[in-house]
Amino acid sequence: MSAMLSALTALIAKRDTPLPTSPRPRTVGGRRPEDTPLPSSEREGPAQRRAGSSPAPSAVRGRLGGGRAPQGIAAAFVLVLMLACGSTPKPALAPVVLPAAKPEARQFFEEGLRILHRGSGADALEAAAEQFTKAVKEDHKLFEAWHDLGVIRARQGQWPEALDAFRAALALQPASRRTLVGLGEALGRTGEWEEAAKLYGERLAADPKDDDLRLRHIQALRESGQTSEALEAARALLTKDGKNAAAFNALGLVYYRMNKLPLAESAFRRAVELDPKAKATAAVWNNIGLVALARGNDQEAFVAFEKASAIDGDHREAHLNQATVYLDCGDYKRAEKEIRKAIEIDHDDPDAYVALGVALRGQKRFDEARAAYERALAARPNHPPALYDLGILYMDFQQNKDKARENLTLYRKLAGPHDPKRADAAARLKELK
C-alpha cells in the first residue's frame, strides 16, 4: 500500500489541471445509508462516487450526482430480486385478501418465475417481464405479477416503468412493505424524492418502530431538500439508540448534503468506531473518502476507499472510487485495474463499463473504449452517460462526425434536464452541423 500511495503522491504532485480527456470525478447512485435499497428489504447502502463519463473541463470537481444521496452520496445498491415467494418482514398493516388469480394469468406468472429461476441475465429478465406483463393484462389484480414486473424494470434501469408497476402493486396490496420500498426507490430514481418522503412518512405513522424505513425516510427528506427535517429525524433516531452506527451514517449524509463537512466526517467516524469490523462499515469508509475528496484531499480519500475495499472486497463503489482518483490523476492503467475489479463483482453495471471506456480511451485504446461503451449500452440500452462518452470518442478521437452526431443527439433526448453534460453536448452538436 505504501508503494501505491507513493506513486499516487507523485502523480498528484506533478498534476496541475486534468488533461482535456481526463474525466472529472462524479457521484452516481444513492440509496441506502449506506443509503437506500430497492425492492429488497436490506438496509440502505454505501455512499458512492463513481468513476465515469467525462464532463466538460469546467465541471466542478467532486460533484455529486446520479439522483441519489448527496446528490446521492450514498451507494449504489445491488437490486435483489424479491419475488412473490420471498420472505418479508411482518407487515404493519393487515394484508388485503385478493381474489384468486385467473388461470391464464397464473400460467403466465409462473412461466415468468421459471424463466428467472433458470437465469438472471438481460435476456432472461426481459423474457420474464414479458410473461409478467401478459399476466397483468389477463388479470390486472394479480399483485405478485405487478410487483415482480416492477422489480425487473428496476433491475433493467427502466425506472418510469418500474414506478408504474410498483404503484399498481401497492394499490392492490397496501400492506406490502417490500412493494412500498420498491416504490420509494423508484420515486427516488425518477427524482420524486418529496413523494418518497411522504410515502415513507405515512407508513412510519402506522409502524414507528421500523428503523430501516426511518433511515429511508431520512434519505428521502435529505434528497428532497428538507435537510432540517432530515436532521431532526436522524437526531431522533440517535436519541432512541445512541449506539446506532447506521443512524450516525445517516446523520453524516445529512451534514454532507448541507456542506458541513467537518460534522459529516465526525458522524461517519463515530459510525466506524461503533462497528469497526462490520461489513456495512465499508460503506461508511467510502463516505469518509467522499468527504476527503470534497476537501480536495485525494490521498486521504484513496486511503479511505482502500479501507472500504479491505473490509468488503465486493464493495463495488470503493473500487470505482479508487479508480476515480486514478483517473483524476491521469493514471489510466491503475484506474482500469480497479474498474475491472468492480466489473467482476457486477458484470452488468453500465456505469462501470462507461468508466472502463474512459480509462481505455485515456490509454489511446480507442477501439476497446468503444467496445466498453457499447457493452454499457448492451447492459442498459440508451444509457445517457454511455451515449455521451461514445459521442465524444467518435468526435474527438475517431473523427466520425455522423456517429458522434447520432450519439450526442440521442443523449440530449434522453438525459435529464439537469444533467451537467447537456450544455457541452449542445455545444458539440453545433460544431457538428
N, C-alpha and C positions, 0 to 999 in steps of 0.2 A: 504493500500500500504506500510506503514512503517513497519508493521509486516512482510510482504512478503520480503521487502528489507533486514530486519534484518536477516531473515532466510537465504537469499541468501548470505549476507555478511559472515555469519558463515560458510556456505559451502565453499565459496571461500577461507576463511582464513585457513581452515584445509586441503585444497587440495594442493597436491604437483604436481603430474602428474596424468593424467586421468587413470582410470582403463583400462586394456587392451581391455575391451569390450565397453568402452565408446567412442562413435563416436566423431571425431573432427568436429567442425562446417564447413559447406561448403556453398557456394553460388550457388543457382540454379536460372536460369531464366535470365532475362534481356530483357525486352522490355521497352517500353515507359519511358521517363524521368519524370517523374515517369518512365520509359524509353520506350519501344515501343510496340504498339498494333498489332493486326492481321487484318484479313480481315475487321474488323470493323474500322470505321474511328475515333474512340475515341482517345483521346490524350494518349501519351505514359505513362507508368505506373510506379509504385514504384520500388525502388531498393529493392532487397530482398536477404537475405541469408537464405537458408532453412535448417532446421534440417533434417538430412537424413542419408544415409548409412555410414558405419564406415570404413574409410580408415585405412591404416596401421598406427601404433602408431607414426611413424616418420613423418606423414603428417604435413605440416605447418599449424598452427592454423590460422583460419580466411581465408583460401584460397578461392579465388573467382572462381566460375566455372559455368558450365551449358551453356556455349555458348552464353551468352548474356552479357549485361553490366557488368562491371568490374569483372572478366571476364564477367560479366553481373551483375554488382551491381544493375541493375535495376530490377524492379519487374516482377514477372510472371504475365502476364495479362490474364484475362479471355477472351477466344475467344467468340465473339458474332456472331452467325450465321447470316450473312447478305446475304440473298437470293436475287434472281433477283428482287423480288418485293420491296426490302428495299430501303429507301431513301439514297441518296448520295449527297455529295457536288457538286456544279456546276463544270463540268469538264473544265480544262484549254484548252483542245484540242477538236476539233469537233468530235463527235462520228461517227464511220463508220456505214453506212447503210448496214446491213447484209441481205441476202436473207431470206425469210420465212423458218422456220424450216420444215423439212419433218414431215408429220403427225405422223408416227410411233415414231420418236424421241421425238416429243412434248408429246405424250402419256406417254412415259417412264419418261420424265422430270416431268410432272405434277403428276405422281404417286409418284415420289420421294418427291415432295413437300408435298403431302398428308400424306406420312409417317412421315415426320418431324413435321407436324402440330399436329399429334396425340401423339408424344412423342419425347424426345431428348436423351434417354438412349443409351447405347452402341449398343444394337440390332437394334434400330431404325436408328441410324447413319449408320450402316453397310448396312441395307436394303435399305436406301435412296441412299447410294453410289453405290450400285449395279444397281439401276434404272438409276442414272445419267451416269454410265459407259455404260449401254445399249444405252442410248440416244446419247452419243457422238460417239458410234460405228455406229449407224444408220445415224447420221449426224454430221460429225466432225466439222462443222461450227456453232454448237449450243453453242454460247458463254455462256449463262446462266448455262447450264449443266456443262461446263468445270469449270466455276467459283465456283459453289456450290460444285462440287466434290473436288476442292481444299480446300474449307472451311472445309468440313467434314474430309478430310485426315489430315488437320492441327489439328482439334479438337481431332482426334484419335492419334496424335503424329506421324503420318506417313509422316514425312517431305519430304523425296525424292519424294513420290507420290504427295504430295501437290505442291511441286515445279514444277513438270511436268504439273500438271493441270493448275496452275496459268500461267505458260509460254504459254500454248496453248490458254488460255482465253485472255491474254494480246496481243498475236499475232493477234487475231481476232478483238479485240476492244482496241486499244492502248490508247484511251481516258479514259478508266475506271480507276478512281482513286482508288476505293476500291480493284480492282484486282492488281493494282500496289503495294498498301500497303501490300496485302496478299503475293505477290511475294517477296517483300522486307523482310517480316517477315520470309518466308520460306528460303530465301537465308541466313539470319542470323542464323536460326536454324540449317542449314547444314554447317555453318562455312564459307559461301561465303560472308563475310562482305564487301570485296572490290567491288564485283559486285553489292551488295546492295547500296553502296555509289555512285557508278556510275549511277545506276538506278535512285536514288533519285535526284542526281545532274542534270541529263538530264531533269527530269520533272520540277525541280525548275527553269531551264533556260527558260522554257515555262511559268511557273507560279511562279514568285519570291515572290509573296505575301502570299504563302501558308506556314504560320509559323509552323503549325503542321508537315508538311512534312519536314520543315527545322530542326525541332527537331529530326526527324527520321534520317535525313542526318547526323546530328552531332553524333548521336549514332553510325551509320554505320562507319563513319570516325574513331571514337574512337575505335571501336571494331576491325577495320582492321589495327590498329596500327598507323593510320595517326593522331596522337594526336595534332601535330602543326596545321594541317588544321582544326581539330575539335575545337581547342581552338579559332582559328581565327573566325570560323563560329559562335561559341557561343558569342564571344565578339561583333561580327557584329549584332547579334540579340538583344543584350542588348543596343548597340548604337542606334538602331532603337526604342527600348522601354526599358528604364532603370528601369521600374517597372514590368517587366515580370517575375513572380515568376517561371514559367516553364523554362525560359531561365537561370535563376540563378541555378536552379536544374540541368539543362544540363551542365552548366559550372562546377558545383561541381562534377558531374560524370566524366568529363574530367580530372579535377585535381586529383580525386581519382585514375583514371587509371594511371596517371603519378606519383602516390605515393606521391603527395603533399598534405598530409592530413590536415595541418592547413588551406591551401587555400580552400580545398574541404569543410571543415566544415564551414568556413566563408561564402562560397557561399550558402550552404544549409541553414544556419541560416538566411541569408538575404532573402531567398525564404520564410522561415517561417514568418519573420517579415512583408513581403509584403501581405501575405494572411493567417493569423494565424488560422482562423476558417474554411477555405475551406476544403472540404472532401479530395481533392487532396493533401493537406498538410500532410496527414497521410503518404504518400509515402516519403515525404521529411524527416519526423522524422525517418522513417525506415532507410533512407540513413545515417542520423546522427548517428543512432545506429551502423550501419556498420563501420563508421569511428571510433567510440569508440572501437569496437571490434578489429579493425586493430591496435589500440594503446594499446590493452591489458586491456582495462577498461571495465570489464564485467558489473559492477554496473551501470555505466553511460549508457552503451548500453541498459541494461534492462529498465532503466527509459525511454529512447527514444522510445523503442519498445512499452512500455506501453502507452506512449502519442499517438503513431500512432494508436493503437487499441482503445484508448479512443475517438479519433476524428472519426474514422471509425471502428465500431465494426465488420464490414465484411471484414476488411483488413487481408486477409488470411496470407500474408507473415509476418505481425507483430506477429501474434500468433505463427507461425512456428519459427520465430527468437527468441521469448521468450523461446520457447521450446529448441532451440539450446543452449541457455545459461544454462538452467537447465540440459540438457544432458551433457554439458561440465563439470558441477559441480557434476555429478553423481546423481542428484535428478530426478530420472526417473518417479516418480509418478506425480510430478508437470509438468514435460515435457509432460506426457501422457495427462494431462488435457488440456494443450494448444493445443496440436495436435488434440485432438478430437474437439475442437472449430473450428479449421481450416477445419476439415472434414465436420462439419456441414455446413460450407459455401460452400464447393465444395466436393460433395460425390464421385467424380470420379477422384480426384487428386492422381495419383500413387505415387508421391514423399511424400505426406502426409502419405500414408499408409506405405511406407518404413520407415519413421521417427517413426511412431507408432510401427512398428515392433522392431525398435531399443530400444524404451522406454520399451516395454513389455519384451524384451529379458533382459534388464538391471534389471528387477524385477524378473527374472527367471521364467517368464510365457511363457515358450518356445512354447507350442502348440498354444497359442494365437498369439505369434510373427509370427509363421509360417503362421497362417491364415491371418495375416495382409500383409505379403509379397505376399501371394497367391492372396489376394484381389487387391494388386497393379498390379499384372500380369493379373488379370481379366480385370482391367481398361485399361491397356496398355500391351498387350501381348509382351513377350520378352523384357521387360523394364530392361536395364542393371543394374541399381542400385538395383532393387529387386532381380535379379538373383544373384548378388554378395552377398548381405546380406543373402539370403536364403542359398547359398552355405556355408557361414561362420557359420550359425546356424546349418546346418547339420554336418559340420565338427567338430566344437568346442564344441557344446552343446548337440547334439543328436546322435553323433557317427554313422552317416550313411554315410560311405565313398562313396558309389555308388551315392547317391543323391547329395552329395557335389561335386563330380567329374562332374556329369551331369550339374549342375547349373553353376559351375565355368567355365566349358568348353564353355557352351553357352554364358556366359558373355564375355569371351575372344573373341569369334567370333563376337559379336555384338557391344561391346564397342568401342568408338572412339579411334584412335591411341594415343591420348594424355590424355586419361582417367588416372587419378593418381593412380587408384587401379589396373591397369593392371599388374604391377610388382608383387604386393602382390598376385594376383590371380595366376600368373605363378609360383611363389614360392610354393604356396599351392598345385597346381596341381602336382608339382614334388614330394611333400611329399605323395600325394595320390597314386602315382604309385605303 
